[in-house]
Amino acid sequence: METIADTKPTFEVGARKWLITITVITCAIMELIDTSIVNVATRQIAGNLGATVEETAWVITAYAISNIIIIPLTGFLGDIFGRKNYFTASVILFTVASLMCGLSGSIWTLVAWRFVQGIGGGALLATAQTVLVETFPPEELDKANGIFGAGIVMGPTLGPVLGGYLTDNYSWSWIFYINIPIGIVAAILSWKFIKGASSKIAGKVDYWGILALVVGIGSLQLLLEEGERKDWFASTFVIIFFILAIAGICLFVLRELKAKNPVVDLRVLRFRNVAVGSALRFAFGLSIYCSIFLYPVFVQGVLGWNATRTGFLILPAAFITGMLMGVNGALIKKGISPKILLIFGFGMVIAYEYITYRLATPAAGEWDFLWPQLIRGVGFGFIFVPAASLTLAGLKGKDISQASGLSNMLQLLGGSVGLAIINTYVTRRIAAHRIDLMGNLSLYNPEANERLQALTGQLIASGKSGEQAQQMAMGIMERALSGQSSVLAYSEGFMMIGIICAVILPLVFIAKIKKGESLSSGSMH
């Protein structure tokens, strides 16, 4: 898409620069918190609104679909309306939708407002990175990416912890109301400080490209969100949306490569490092969303931990990641190759997954998970900044917003793909392990029979009748079987994430980086 845009530098200094930084990072964190904050409140929402579990799942799905659709459009919409107008309007839309979500009296009203909230929120994520890159001078590009990366990590991490606390101590509505004061302040600050005039579009708007994007990416996200619940290709629903996703994405790619004014300029992928960096952002999204999803589900669902106990072990790793973002920027400026940093980062994530695979047992405690979580924090701290530097280094004007929107979309898509893979894998491994272990409950198994008799005797001694005691003893052994099946499956899930990261890691070697080249101020690649 060609635009007549003002190409003068917009670099800021002093207090103004940091006010803009705080504003856009806060908005990005707020948007990412809302991708996961609802996950821990679905039971309360279902009970309060009289909805089924499947209906409540649409509260999460609606937000994810609108998010993934709007993010690649942010560059286009920012050009039309002006970055300042578009960002401020998105903050207001997100804030109003948050209020309406909290006030919703039915499940489908809540789903509708979550979709609207996702439209506003998706714009905040991609536009925030673009604003930061244009606010900081070229020599501080890695600092801008580091600050943005810290927010990228903190958002999904804080979501379940904050959601659990608010739901346990107040009500599910407060997971939405908490956005309102933050949104009001952010809207005022963004309107006052962010720059960015609108641009004239040279030619017709690419409406067919927008339609193909909505159908293709929207169907894919819906497929990934609902696939496991619908039993994948055993469902006509899944088959229909699979066909729509394939057709829509193919038409979208063909349209955007041929159109004179593409709504998403896929031509930025002609730069090798943009393509590699975007692929690595996909891998980063997959690994971070899967890791953050799998750990809380395991310790809360299988080990019985509460949200506070779970969050206590998540937060230190997140803070380490945030601090290392800045360190990465400094290392790159000193001439250390991003390839080395990426290899180290992914290597640490792989190590974390393997260690957790070995330590995930029914008897695991805080220490068993704390130090591996710290390793994970270090690993993620060494991935985002080098990947973002590869993606955006040397780009100017509309190429920055196009590459930013595309790479952010791929990061979220990586998370969605990863979650679909891991959720399906763990669910099916639980069933497989249950079948494998079922023989251990057979009364023809001497050890199982001995265990059953011992439990029955203990329950009779506590005052239960013989029949009650035997039924309760069988129930105890059944729960033990289910628990062990889950432990084995989740531990293998951690290992699966490590294997996926190991498969993706060779992409690092495709990037073209000259020795001693500064990615902060490098030329166009």
C-alpha positions, 0 to 999 in steps of 0.5 A, spaced: 500 500 500 503 506 497 501 512 501 503 519 501 506 520 508 510 524 512 517 521 513 520 526 518 523 523 524 518 523 530 524 521 535 522 524 542 526 526 548 526 527 555 519 526 559 515 526 553 518 520 550 517 516 557 510 518 557 509 516 551 513 509 552 509 508 559 502 509 555 503 505 549 506 499 554 501 500 559 496 499 553 499 493 550 500 489 557 492 491 558 491 488 552 495 481 553 492 481 560 485 480 557 488 474 552 488 470 559 485 473 564 478 470 563 481 463 563 481 462 570 474 465 571 470 461 566 466 457 571 464 463 575 462 466 569 458 460 567 455 459 573 453 466 574 450 467 567 447 460 567 451 458 561 454 451 559 462 450 559 462 450 551 458 457 551 463 460 556 469 458 552 466 463 546 468 468 551 475 467 550 474 465 542 471 471 540 476 475 543 482 471 540 478 471 533 477 479 533 485 480 535 488 476 530 484 479 525 485 486 527 492 486 528 495 485 521 490 491 519 493 496 524 498 499 519 493 500 514 488 503 519 493 507 522 495 510 515 488 512 514 486 515 520 493 517 523 496 513 528 494 518 534 487 518 532 487 510 531 491 509 537 486 513 542 480 511 539 482 503 540 484 505 547 477 508 548 473 502 544 477 497 549 475 501 555 468 502 553 467 494 551 471 492 558 465 496 561 460 493 557 463 486 558 463 487 566 455 489 565 453 483 561 447 480 563 447 474 558 453 469 556 452 472 548 452 479 550 458 478 554 461 474 547 459 480 543 462 485 547 469 481 548 469 481 540 469 488 540 474 489 546 478 484 541 478 489 536 480 495 540 485 491 544 489 488 537 490 495 535 493 497 541 498 491 541 501 492 534 500 500 534 504 500 541 510 497 538 510 502 531 509 508 536 515 506 540 520 504 534 518 511 531 519 515 538 526 512 540 532 514 535 535 508 531 541 507 536 536 506 541 531 501 537 533 495 541 531 499 548 525 500 545 524 493 543 526 491 550 521 495 553 516 492 548 518 485 549 518 486 557 510 488 556 509 482 551 512 477 557 508 480 563 501 481 560 500 473 558 503 472 565 499 476 569 493 475 566 491 468 570 494 471 576 490 477 576 484 474 574 484 468 579 485 474 585 480 478 582 475 472 581 476 469 588 476 476 592 471 480 588 467 477 582 468 475 575 466 482 573 472 486 576 477 482 571 473 487 566 472 493 570 480 493 572 481 496 565 477 502 566 481 507 570 487 505 566 484 506 559 481 513 561 488 515 563 491 512 557 486 515 552 488 522 555 495 521 555 495 518 548 491 524 545 496 529 548 502 526 546 502 521 540 504 524 534 501 521 527 497 524 521 493 521 517 495 519 510 492 519 503 491 512 500 494 512 493 488 508 489 482 504 492 482 501 498 483 493 498 476 491 500 477 484 497 484 483 501 480 485 508 474 480 506 479 474 505 483 476 511 477 476 515 475 469 512 481 466 512 485 468 519 478 468 522 476 461 520 483 459 522 483 462 529 476 459 530 478 452 528 484 452 533 480 455 538 474 450 537 478 444 534 479 439 540 472 441 543 469 439 537 473 432 536 477 436 530 475 432 523 470 428 526 466 434 526 462 437 520 463 444 523 471 443 523 471 441 516 467 447 514 472 452 517 478 448 515 476 449 508 474 456 509 481 457 512 485 454 507 481 458 501 481 465 505 488 465 506 490 462 499 486 468 496 489 473 501 496 471 499 494 472 492 491 478 493 496 482 497 502 480 492 498 482 486 494 488 489 497 495 488 495 498 494 495 491 499 491 492 506 497 488 509 503 489 505 506 482 504 512 484 500 516 486 506 517 479 507 522 480 501 527 482 506 530 475 509 531 478 516 523 480 516 521 473 514 526 470 519 524 474 524 517 473 523 518 466 523 522 466 530 516 471 533 511 465 531 516 460 535 516 465 541 509 466 541 508 458 541 513 457 546 511 462 551 503 461 550 504 454 551 509 454 557 504 459 561 498 455 559 501 448 561 504 450 568 498 453 571 493 448 568 498 442 571 499 445 578 492 447 579 488 442 575 492 436 577 496 438 584 491 442 586 494 449 587 490 455 588 492 461 584 496 465 589 501 459 590 501 458 582 502 466 581 508 466 586 512 461 582 510 465 575 512 472 577 519 471 578 521 468 572 517 474 568 521 479 572 527 476 570 525 476 562 523 483 563 530 485 566 534 481 561 530 485 555 534 491 556 541 487 557 539 484 550 539 491 547 546 492 550 549 486 548 547 487 541 549 494 541 556 491 543 556 487 537 554 480 539 550 477 534 543 476 535 544 469 532 548 467 539 543 470 543 537 467 540 540 460 540 542 461 547 535 463 549 531 457 545 536 453 548 534 455 555 527 454 554 528 447 551 532 446 558 526 448 562 521 444 558 526 438 559 527 439 566 520 440 568 518 434 564 523 430 569 520 433 575 513 433 574 510 428 579 504 428 584 509 430 589 512 436 586 513 442 590 514 449 590 522 448 589 521 443 584 518 448 579 521 455 582 528 454 579 526 451 572 521 457 572 527 462 573 531 458 567 525 459 563 525 466 564 532 467 562 530 463 556 525 468 554 529 474 556 534 472 550 529 471 544 524 477 543 529 483 542 534 479 537 527 477 534 524 483 534 531 487 532 531 482 526 524 484 524 524 491 524 532 493 523 533 498 517 525 499 516 522 506 515 515 509 514 510 504 513 514 498 512 515 499 520 508 498 521 506 493 516 512 488 519 510 490 526 503 488 525 505 482 521 510 479 526 505 481 532 499 477 528 504 471 527 506 471 534 499 470 537 497 465 531 503 461 534 500 461 541 494 459 538 497 454 534 501 451 539 495 451 544 491 447 539 497 442 538 499 442 546 491 441 548 490 436 543 496 432 545 495 432 552 488 430 552 489 424 548 495 422 552 491 422 558 486 417 555 492 413 552 495 413 559 489 411 562 488 405 558 495 403 559 494 403 567 487 401 567 490 394 568 493 396 575 486 396 578 484 389 576 482 385 582 486 380 578 492 384 579 495 382 586 498 389 588 492 392 586 487 387 590 492 388 596 491 396 596 484 395 595 483 391 601 488 395 605 484 402 603 477 398 605 480 396 612 482 403 613 475 406 611 471 400 615 476 402 621 473 409 621 466 407 621 464 406 614 460 400 612 463 394 608 459 396 602 461 403 603 468 402 604 469 398 598 466 403 594 470 409 597 476 405 596 475 404 589 473 411 588 480 413 591 484 408 587 480 411 580 482 418 582 489 416 583 489 412 576 486 419 573 491 423 577 497 419 574 495 419 567 494 426 567 501 427 571 504 423 565 501 426 560 502 433 562 510 432 563 510 429 556 506 436 554 512 440 557 517 435 553 513 436 546 514 444 547 521 443 548 521 438 541 518 444 537 523 449 539 528 444 537 525 443 531 524 451 530 531 453 532 535 452 525 531 458 522 536 462 526 541 460 521 538 463 515 538 470 518 543 474 514 547 478 519 554 481 517 559 481 523 559 487 527 553 490 524 549 494 528 542 492 528 540 498 531 541 503 525 543 498 520 541 499 513 535 496 509 536 488 508 
